[in-house]
Amino acid sequence: MQRAALFRGGDAQMAAGDLGELLVPYMPTIRVPKSGDRVYKTECAFSYDSPDSEGGLYVCMNTFLGFGREHIERHYRKTGQCVYLHLKRHVKEKVPGASGGALPKRRNAKLFLDLEISSDLNSDDFEYEDEAKLVIFPDHYEISLPNIEELPALVTIACDALLSAKSPYRKQEPDSWEEELQASKHAKTLVQLDNGVRIPPSGWKCSKCDLRENLWLNLTDGSVLCGKWFFDGSGGNGHAMEHYRETGYPLAVKLGTITPDGADVYSFDEEEPVLDPHIAKHLAHFGIDMLQMQVTENGLRDNDIKPRVSEWEVIQEAGVKLKPMYGPGYTGMKNLGNSCYLNAVMQAIFSIPEFQRAYVGNLPRIFDYSPLDPTQDFNTQMAKLGHGLLSGQYSKPPMKSELIEQVMKEEHKPQHNGISPRMFKAFISKGHPEFSSNRQQDAQEFFLHLINLVERNPVGSENPSDVFRFLVEERTQCCQSRKVRYTERVDYIMQLPVAMEAATNKDELIAYELKRREAEAARRPLPELVRAKIPFRACLQAFSEPSNVEDFWSSALQAKSAGVKTSRFASFPEYLVVQIKKFTFGLDWIPKKLDVSIDMPDFLDISHLRARGLQPGEEELPDIAPPIVIPDDPKALDIDESSVMQLAEMGFPLEACRKAVYYTGNLGAEVAFNWIIAHMEEPDFAEPLVTPAFGEVASSGAAALGAVGLDNQPPEEMVAIIISMGFQRNLAIQALKATNNNLERALEWIFSHPDPEEESDPALDTMDMENNANANILADTGSEGPRIKDGPGRYELFGFISHMGTSTMSGHYVCHLRKEGRWVIYNDLRVCASERPPKDLGYIYFYHRIPS
C-alpha cells in the first residue's frame, strides 16, 4: 500500500530501481507492436469511449485493444492482463496572451496523431493537452509518461511504439475505405485572391486548351484548368499541375464532384487527395453554393434548380429550420466517406424492437461471452452500435452558455455528439469487394448483406432477422399446355416496379424533356425540374401482373415453350421492407435512376396478394427435371442476359450477376439471387467471370449443373444457397440427395416434406459449431423450415430511406423514422425533428404489421 500511495501522490517520487522492480512480474506480458499489429488507441472495443471521454481510454500492452473505463475491468478479469497505457486528452481554455496563431497549442502532439479535434470548439480559444500514463491492475498503480530514464528499456520502447502506431483503419490499398482522407495542411490558412472571379454553374472549359472534361478549379485564384493524373485518369493536358508549378497555389477541386456533402479536393503540394474542412467557404468565394449543387448525367452540376424541387434540398429538408433532437434513440452517425448508406440502414434496423432486444437487451451477456478480440465479433459490434445509438450517452444537448463559461474556467468536458462507426464498418465489410471500398453503395444491397450476417451469427433463441423473412409463392404456367407449377422461395424485400406508363403528368413531362434538351444543346441553365408522378396503386398492380419467363422449359412438353409467372405472398412478414426499383440500366449498360414521386401510403393493405395455392381445375406440370447438358466447352454456355439485368437492377455488381446466372445454370433470377446472397462475402465476388478451360472441373459450375461429388455428398455451393434461404444444413443435404442435386427440385422437395426424416451427420454438426464465431451463445433452433412470422397483410409506415443522386454509385442517403408520434430525420450526424418528411421520394420503405 505504501507503493500505491507513492504513485497516486502528485509530488511523491519513486526511485528508478523501484519502478523496475514493480514492473518485473509483468515484463513477459508487455509486447512491442509489430508491423501488422492493430493498435486501437482511439476507440473502445465495447463502446465509443475515446481519449476524449471523461475516463479516457486504456490500451492493453499485450493485445493493443482499447477499453473505456466501464469495460476495462472485464478485459482484466477475462485475460489477466495487468498493464495498460491510459490515454487522456484534456481541453482547456487558452490563457489570454498565450501563443495564438491558426492552430491550437498542443503539448505531446505525437501522442494522438489520429485523434480528431472536436469541431464544436474554436481552436483559437482552446488548447489541447494529451496525457499518457501506465496503469497496473488490479490496484491501479499509475506511472506518468514520459519516464524514459526510470522505466526498463522494453517498456519504454513498447510505449513509444504504441503511441506512434498508425490507425488500424488504414490499409495499403488505395481504394480501401479505411484509408481515410486527411485534412490538408493548407485548408485552414488558404489565401484566396479577391479578383472578382465567379464560376458559372455549367459550361466550363480549360482556360488554356478549351478542354471540357477533367477540369479542376484552383481554390486560390479561381482558375479552371484541365488535369491529367488525378483520380480517374481521364484525359487532359496537365495544365492544372503546370499552374501550380508556376504559382504555388496548392489546392484544387474537381468540377463535377461538388455536392452538398463535399467535393474531390487535391493538394498539389502534398501530392494526394485531401479533405478541405472549409470547402463551403472556399467555394462561396467564387460564387458556388454547395447546397444548390446537383449531379447531372453528363457529370456537370447545376445550381439553378429551385429549392422546392431539388432532390437534395427536399429530401434533406434544406431551407427549413429543423429542431435538433437529443437523447436515447436520437444519436447521429459520422459519415466515414460515402458510408451514409450504412448509417441510414443501421438507424432503421435499430429502431425495430426485435433488434433492440436481441443486441442491446442481451448486451451484458454478449460482451461477457465475446471472444478475446471483440473487434472481430459480429454480435459484439452489433451490440456496441445498438447501445451507442439507443443509450443517449452520445447524444446530449449542448450546455447552456453560462454553464459553459463557468466550466471553461477550469477544464472543458466535451459533449459527445454522435458516434463514428469505424470499427463496425471495418468488420462488417471485411473481405467484401464493394463495402470495404470508399465508394458509394446501394443501401438495399447492404441491407441484404447485413441480414446474411445476422443469419450466420445467432444471438439468442430468436433470430431478429425473422421479422423480415417471408415466403413467396410463384405460379408458373406453360402457355401451350396450360399446366402450372407452384414453388415457394424465401425473400426479405418486396420489390415494386416503377409504373412509368401510369404517370399522371405525362404532358408536363414531355414539355420538360423538350426544354431540357434545348437548354443542354445551347448550354443554358436547365428548366425547373418536372418529376413524374406515379400512383402507388399502379406500382402495386405492376407487381402483381404476370411476367414472361425467359427460356422456359415445359416438363409437360419436354421442350422449351412460352411461360408466364405470377408472384404472391405465401406468408406476410412482421416488418415489410418495400424497395422502389428506381435504379435501372440503359441500353449502354450505364446505371440510371428514375426520378419519380410516388404517393406511398401511411397504411398499406396487401391482403389481396395472399397466395392461394393450386386451384380446382388446375393441372400441375409433371415433376420432371430438364435434361442436364454439360457442354464440351464450358464457355459455350450462354448466359441469360434478362436474368442478369433483373439482378443488376437490384443494385448488385454486374459481373457478380453474370457469375450468379452462369453458376446456377440459367435457372432464373430467383435461383441466381440466392447464389449471390451465399457468395457476397467472397473476395472475388465482383470480379469478372472466368470460365474454366476445356477439361477442367469448376466447382461452382459443376455444382450448379448438378454434378455429384466423389464422396456422394451434394456440392457445397448448392448447400450454401439453400442454407442462405433460412433452411437447416441437414435438411438442405437431404433434399439435394433426394433430387439428384437438382436445386430447383430440391426446393420443391423441402416444401413438400414438412416432416423429413431425421438425418444428421455428427461431423457436419461439429464443423458448424466450430465455424460459429460466437458459439457460446448459440441458440437451439429445432425448426426444419424457414422461420417466418406470418400474420395479416395490413401495415403502417414507420420509416423510409431516401437516395439523392443519379445512381447507386454516387449521391447520398438519408433516413426518416417515426418516433414518439413524430417524424425524425437522420442525416449522418444531424438528427432533427422532421417538418416535411418527403415520403414520396423514398427508395426503401419500412412498414410494421398492424395487429389484428
N, C-alpha and C positions, 0 to 999 in steps of 0.2 A: 504493500500500500504506500510505502514511502516513495517508491519509484513512480507510482502513478501520480502521486502528488507533485513530484518534480515536473512531470510532463504537462500536467494541467496548469501548473502555475505559470503565469506570464513571465516572471522575472527569474525563475529558477533555471539553473544551468546544469547539464549533465556532462560528465567527462566523456571524451571520445571512447575510452575503454568501456565505460558503462553502456554506451549506445551499441557498441559492437557485441557486448555480452548479451544485451537484451535481444538482439536480432539473430544470434547464433542458432537457436532452435528452429527458426523459421526459414533459414537460408535455403534449404532444399526445395522449398515451395515457391521461391521467388524466381521468376523467369524473365529473361530479356526478350522482348518482342523480336521475332524474326520476320524476314520477308514472307509475306503471305498470311501472317497472323492478323486477325481483325481486332483492332483496339477500339472498344466502344467507350469513348471518353466524353461523348456529348449527349448521350441519351440512356436512360434506364431500360433494362430488358423487359421490365414488367409495367412500366408507367412512362409518362412523358416528362418525368423529372430530369433536370439537367444541372450543370454547374450554376445556372442562373436561379435555380429553385432555392427556396429558403434553406433547405437542408443540404444543398449541394449534391454532388454525385460521388459515389465510392466505386473505384475501379479495382477489380481483383488483380493482384500482382502475379497471379498464376494463369487465370483464364482470360484476363483482359476484358471481362464483361463489366458493364456499368450497372449500378443499382442505386436507386433513391433511398432516402432514409427509412421509408416504410418497408423496404424489401431487402435491405442488406442483411438483416438477421436471418432471413430464410435461407439465403445463399450460404451464410456461415454455418448454419445448422446442417444443411444438406451436404456440404463439401468438406467442412472442417478447415477451409482456407481462412487464415487469420490476418494476413497483411493486405491492406487496401491503400490505394492512393486516393485521398479525398481532395476533390477539386471544387472550388467555390469562386464565383465571380461576384465582386462587390461593386455596386453602382453608387457613386457619391456625387453630390453637387459640387461643382468646381468652386474653389475659393476665389473670391474677387481678386483680380490681378494675377491669377495663375496663367500659365502659358496658354494662350489661345490658339489661334490657327484653325484650319479647316477640319482637322482630325482631332478626336478626343485624346487626351493624355492617357497612355496605358502603361502600367508597370508590368513587368514579367510578361511582355507581349507574346513570347513564344509559347506560353503555356496552353493557350486555347486558340490556335490558328483557325480552327474550323468552327468556332462559336460565333454566331451572328450577333450583331449589335441590335438591341431592341429598337424597332422602328418608331416606337411611341415616345422616344426620348430625343431631345435635341442634343446632338453630340457636342455642340459648342458650350452647353451648360453643364454637362456631366462628364465624369471621368470614370474609367473602369480599372479596378484593381483585382488581379487574378491571384488566388491563393492556392497553394498546394501543400499537403502535409501527409505523412504516413500515419495510418491508424492501425493499431494492432488489437484485434478482438481476442477474447470477449471483454477485456477490461477497458477498451477504448484508449489505450496509450497513444499519445499524439507526438509526432516528431515533425517540427516545421521544416519546410524546404525553402531554399536550398540549404543543405547542411553537408557540403561535399567533404570537408575536412574530417568530420566526425563519423560519417557513415562508412560502412565497408564498401569497397570498390564495386562489388557486384550490385549492391543496392543502388548506388549512385548511377551506374550505367543503366540499370533497368528503369529507374525513374526517368532519366533523361530520354531514353529511347521511347518510353510510353508517352511522355509529354510532347515529343516531336513527331510521333506517329501520325500518318495521314488518316483522313476519314475512311472508315470501312465501306463507305458508299461510293467510292471512286474505283473505277476499273481502268484497264488499259485500252479497252475497245473504245474508239472514238464515238460510236453510235450508242453507247450504253447510257441509259437514263441516269445511272449512278454517278457519271462524271458530270456533275452539275456545273453550269457556267458560273464563273466568278465575276464579281463586280469589278469593272475596270478601275484602275488607279487614277484614270483621268476623269471619271464621271463627275465627281463632286466639284472639281476645280476647273472644269472645261470652260474655256473662254469662247464666247460666241460673238462674232463681229456684227455690229449694228449697221449692216449695209443695205437694209431695206429689202432683202431678198424674200419673196414669198413663193412657196411651192404650190402649183395648181394640183387639183385632185386627180388629174389624168393628163395624158398627152406628153409624158416625159420623154426626153431623149438625151443622150450623152452630149455635153456641150462641146466636145472635141471631135466626135466622129459621127454624130447623129444616130448612134445605135439606140434601139428602143427596148432592149431587154437586158437583164442582169445589170440593173442600174443601182448606183449607190449614192446616197445623199450625205455629203460631208457635213457633220454637225457643227463645224466651226464657221464656215463661210457660206454654206448652202449650195455648194457646187454639186451638180448632178453629173456623175461620170460612170463609165462602164467598168465593170470588174472583169476578172478572168479566173482567179484561182480560188474563189471563196465558195464554200458550202457545196452547191450542186454542180460546179464545174461547167456551167453554161457559158456560151461564147462571149467574148469580149476582147478588148484590146489593151486592158490593163491600165486605162487612164486614171482610175481611182488611186491605184498604187503610185503612179507617176506623180500625181498631185500631192500625195503625202510626202514623197521624197523631196519635192520642191518647196513645200510649205511647212511640213512637220505637224500638220493638223491631224490628230491621231484617230478620231472616231468617225465611223460612217454607218449609216443604217440602210439596209436594203429596201428599196422601194418595192411595194407589192407584198411586204410581210407585216405591215403595220396594222394592228388590230387594237381593240380596247384593252387587250391584255398584255401588249408589249410588241416587240419587233426584233428582227435579227440585227444585232449590232456587232461590228467587227472593229478590233483595235489593231491598226497597222503597227503601232509601236510594240504592243505585246504579242503580236503575230498569232492571234487566236480570237475566236468568237467570245464575246463578253456580255455581261449584263450591264445595263445602264439604269440604275435606280431612279434617275432623274429624266428618263426618256420623254415623259409627257411634257416637262418644261422645255427640254431641248427642241422638241418638235414644234411646240407652240411658238417658239421664237421665229419659226419660218412659216407660221400661219397654219399649221397642221393640228387639228383637234383629234386626238386619238379616239375619243368616244364616238366620233362620227365616221370612223373608217370602217369599211366593209369589204369583204373579199368579192371579186367578180371572177367569172370563169376564165378570163384571159390573164389573170394574175394581177390586174390593176385594181386600184382601190377607188372608191367613190364616196365622197362625203357630202353629196348634195341631196341624199335621200332624207326626207322629212323624219324627225324623231318619232312621229306617231306610227310609222310603218316600218322603220328599220328593224330588222330581226334582232340585231344586237341590243338595241335600246329597249324594244318591247319586252323581250324575254328577261333582261336584267333589270327591268323597271327603272331605267335611267330617266332622269328628269323629274322623278318623284321623290320627295323627302321620305325616306324609309326609316322607321324606328329600329335601332339595333336591339337584338334580343340576347339575353344572358341567362345563364343558369343551366341546370340539367336538361340535356336534350337540345341545347341551342349552342353547341360548340362547333366552330368552323374548322376547316382543314386547309393546311397550306398547299398551294399548287407547287409541285416539285419540278415543274417544267412539263407541260402537256399531261398532267396527271389529273385534270379535272374530271375525266370520265370515271376514274376510281373514286374520287371524292363524292361525286353525285350518287353513284351506286351504293357506296357504303352508308351514306346518310339515309338512303331509303331502306336499306337492309336493317339497320339498327333502329328504325322506327317501328319495326314489327315485334310484337311481344314475344313470339316464339324464339326469335334470335336473341332478344334481350335476356330471356330466361336461360337459354342454352349456354350462353357465354358469360354474360355479366352475372347472372344468378348463380352460376357454378364457378365463379372466378376463384374463390379460395381453393376449391378442390383442383381446378385446372392448374393453378400456379404451384400448389403443393406437389402435384404429380408430374410437373413439367420435367423434361429431360435436363441434363446438365447444361446444355446450351439452349436456353429458352428462345433465343433469337431464331432458331431453326425449327420451331414447332408451330404448326398452323393454329391449333386451338389456343395456345398461349398468346399468340399475336392477335387472334380474333378477340379474345377476352380483353387484352390490353387496349385494343382500338375501341371496343364497345364501351369499356369503362371510361376511356378518355372522352368519348362523345356524350355519355349519359350522366356522368358523375357531377358535372358542373364545376369540377376542380379547375378546368382550363377555360372557363367562360365566366369571368367575373366582371361586373361593371366597373368602369373607371372610378377612382376615388374622387371625392369632392375636392374642389380646388383648395379650399382652406386646409383640408386634411393633408393634401399633397405637400403644401407649403410647409406644414409642420413636420411632416416625416422627412422631407428633404434636408432639413437642418441636420439630421443625423445620417441616415442612410436610406437610399431608395430601395424599396422592395417591389420589384417589377410585377405587374399583374400579368398572368398568363392569358393570352388571347388566342385560342385555337391550338391545334396540335399539328405536328409535322409527321406524316405517316411514312417516313423514310424506311424504318425497319420493316414495317408491314409490306410496303411495296417491294422492297428488296427480296423478301422471302417469297411472297405470293407470285412474283413474276420470274423467279429464278428458273432458268432453263427455257423460258418461253421466248421465242424469237421476236415477238411483237411487243408484249407487255414489258419486257426488260429493256426496251429501247426508249429513246427520248421522244419518240413520235407520238402524235395523237392517235387514239384508238377508238374502236366502236364500243360504246357503253353496253350494248346488247351482248356483244361477244365476251366482254369482261364479266358480265353477269353470269353467263353460262360457264365460264371458266371458274368463277367463284363457287357456283353450285357444285361443279365437279369436285372441287377440293373439299367442300363441306361433306359431300357423299363419301369421300375416301378417308375422312378423318372423323369418325364418330365421336360425339362428345357426351352422350348420355343415352338413356333408354329411348328417347325420341330424337329423330334427326330433324333439325329445324327446316331443312330444305323440303321436307314432306309437304309443307304448306303450299308450295308452288307446283307440285307434281300432279299431273292429270293424265288420263288415258284418252287417246284419240281413236275413234273408230273410223276406218277408211273402207268405204264401199267401192269396189272396182267392178265395173260391168263390161263384159265383152259386147261390143255394139252389134256384132254379127249373130252370135248365138243367144244374146240377151241374158246369159247366165252371169252370176255375180260371185264375188268373193269378199268376205268380211275379215278384216285384220285389225289388230289394235297395236298401238305403239305408245310409248311414253313421251310426254313433252312437258316443257316448263313455261313456254311463252305462246300466246295466241298472236299470230302474225296477221295483221289486217292489211290487205292491199289498198292502195290509194285509187279510188274510182275516179280518175281524172275526167272521164267522159260524162260524169254526173255533175260537173261544176255548174253552179247556179249563176255565175257571172261570165259566161263564155264571150259575150260581145265585148266586155271590158278587157278581157284577156287578149283578144285578137287585136284590139286597138293599141293596147300597151306594147304588144310584141312588135307591131309595125313602128311605133315611135322609138322603141329601144334600138331596133336595127338601124334606123335612120340616124339616131344620136351616135351610135358606135361608129358608123361609117363616116360621119362628119366630125368625130372626136369631140362631141359636145357632151355636157353633163347629161346623165341618164334621166328619163322622166320619173315621176313619182311611181314607186312600185305598186303594182296591182297583183295581189296574191289570190290564187284560185281558192274559191270557197266550196268545200266538198261536204255534202251532208254525211253525217256518221252512218245513217241507215243505209246509204249506198255502199259504203265500205263493208258493212256487215253483210249486206246482200252479196257482194262480190266474194266474200269469204265462203259463203255457203253454196255458191253455184258450182256445178260440175266443171271439172277441168280435164283436158285431154291428157291421156297417158302416152308419153312418147315411147316408141319401140315396145309396145305392149305385146306380150306373148300369151296367147289364149290356150289354156290347157284343154278347153273343150274342142278347139280346132287343131290342136297340136301344131300351131303355126302362129306367126305374128299377125296381129289384127288391130283394128281400131278399138280403143278402150277409153272409158271416162271414169273419173274418180271424184267422189264427194267425201268430205270430212265432217264428222260430228263429234261431240264430246261424249265419250263413254263414261266420264266422271267429271265433276266440276271441282276445281281446287279451292282450298280455303282462301288463298290470295291469287287473284287473276292478274297476270302481267300481260299487258297488251302492247305490242310493238307496231307502230305505224311504219309500213315499208316505204319510207321516204327515199331511201338510197337505192339507186339502180345503176345500170351501165348503159352507155350509149353504144351505137354501132361500132365506135372506135375503141370500145372497152374502157373508156375513161369514166370513172365513177362520177355520178351526178346526184344531186339532191333535188327532190321535188319540194319547192317552196309553197306549201299549201296551208290553208286554215280549215280545220275540221272541228265541227261543233261537238266535241266529246261530252257525253252526258255525265252528270254527277251521280246518277243512279242508272245502273245498267242491268237489263234483264235478258239473258241469253238462254232461258229455259227451253225455247223452241228449238235450240240446237242440240238438245239431248239425243243421243244415239238410240235407235230402236231395234237394231239387230236384224236378223233375217226375217223378212216379212212373208205372210202367207202368199203362196203363188210364185215366190222367187225360187229359182233353182240354182244351187251352188255350182261353181266351177269345180271340175274334178281336181283332187289333190295330187296333181302330177307336176313334178318339177320340170322346168325347161331343160333340154339336153345341155350337158356341160361340154363346151367346146373350148379346148385349150389350144390356141394357135401354135403352130410350129415356131413362129417368130412372135414372141410376146408383144413386140412393137406394133404388130398388125391389129391389136385390139383397139377398136375405135372407142373414143371417149364421148359419152353423151353430153354434148355441149349445153343442151337445155337444162340438164341436172346441174351442170357446173354453174350456169347462170343463176339458177334458183339459190344455190348455196352462196354464191358471191354476193347476191343481193341481200343476204342476211348479214353481211359485213365480214365474212371470213376471207383470208388472203386467197387470191385467185389460184395460185399454184397448189395450195392446200386443198382447194375444192377439186382441182383436176386429179390430184392423187387419191382423194376420197372416192371419187366416182370410178377411177381406174381399179383401185384395190378392192372395191365391192362389186366388181364385175358388171357395172352398168345396171344395177338392180333398182336404181331410182334415187331421188334426192333424199328420201327419208332414211334409207339404209346408209347412204353416204354421210348424212348428218351425224348419225350415231358413230360412224368411224371417226369423224372429226372430233367429237366430244372425247373419244377414247384416246386420241393422239395429240391433243392440243399442246401438251407439255413437252413433246419430243423436240429436241434441238433443231431437227431438220424439218419441222412441221411445215414451214412456209417455203422451203427450198424447192426448186424446180423438180418435176417428176423425172426420174431416171429409170427407164425400163431395163430389165436385165438382158444381158447378151444372150444369144442363142445357146440353148443347152443349160443355162443356169436356172436354179430354182430360187425364185424370190419369195421369201417367207410371207410377206404381206400379200403379194399377188396370189400365191398358192392358197393362202388361207381364204381369200375372197372367192376363189374358184372352187373351193370345196375339197382341196387336197387333204388326204389323210396322212397324219404323221406316222413315223416309223413305230412309235410306241402306242399306236392306236388311240391316242388322245386327240381331241379336237384341236385345231390350230388356235394358238393363244390369241391371235388377232381377233378371231371371231368371238372367243370367250370374253375378251375385254369389251367388245362392242355391246354384248348383251348385259354384262355387269354394269356398264355405264348407263343403262336404261333403268336401273334400280332393282335388278334381279340378283339372287344369290349365285355365287360361283358354282356350287354343286348342281343347281338347277340348270344353269347355262350349259354345263358339260353334259348333263343327262339329256337335255333337249337336242343338242348337236349330235350326240351319238345316235339318238333315235331317228334322226332325219338325215343321216349320212352327211353331216356337216353342211347342210343347206341352210343358210342363215335365215332366209325368209320363212321357210317351212319350220325352222326351229322356233321362231317367234310364235307361229300359229300353234305349234305343239304345246308351248308353255301355257297359252291361254285356254287350250282345250283340255289341259290336265291340271286342274286346280289342286289336286292332292297327289302329286307324284310320289313314287316310291322313294323311301329314304336311301340315299346313296352318298356317302361321304368318304372322301379319301383323307385319312389322318395326316398324310404327308402334306396334302394341299392345305388343310386347316392350319397346320403348324407354320407353313410358309406364309399364309395370310396374316397370322398373328405376328410373325417376325417382321413383316413388311409394314405393319401399322406403326405410325410414328408416336402414338400415344396409347399404347396397348393397356396401360394401367387403368384407363377409364373406358375401356371398350364396353359397349352395350351388347346385351344378348338380344338379337333380333331373330325371332323364330319365324317370321313371315317368309314365305317362299315366293311371293309375288311382289310386284311393285307396290310400295307403300303409298296409299292415297288417302285423302280426307274428303270423300265425296259428300255432297250436300246440295242444297238448292242453287240454282243458277242466277241468283239476284245479288247484285254487288253495289257498293258505294265507293266512289273515288276518294282516295286519301293521299295520293302523291303522283307526281309526274316528273320526268327528266326531259329537259329540252336541249336541243343542239343548235348552235349558231355556226354558220359556215356552209361551204358548198359540198363538202364530202366528209366521210369519217376520218380522213387523213389530215384534216385541219379543223380549225374552229375551236369552239368552247362549249362545255356542258354546265348546266345549272339545274339544281333540284328544287322543286317546290313540294312542301309537305303540309298536310293539315294537322295541326296540333292544338289541343285545348280550345277547339272551336274556331280557330282562325288559321289562315294560310301563312306559311313562313317560307322565305326564300333562302336557300343555302347556296351561296356563290363563293365557293372556296372558303376563305377565312371570314367572309362577310355573311353574317346571319341577321336577317331583319324581318320584321313583320311585313308581309306582302300586302300591297294596296290594290294591285291589279294583276292577279295571277293569270298568265297567258295560257289558259287551258287549251286553247285551240291550236297552239303551236308546238305542243309536246311531241316527243319522239317515243318515249316509253311511259306507259301509264300503269299505276298500281291501284288495284281495286281489292276491297275486303268484302267477304261474303256477309250479307245481311242475314242474321239469324231468323229462322222461320218462326 
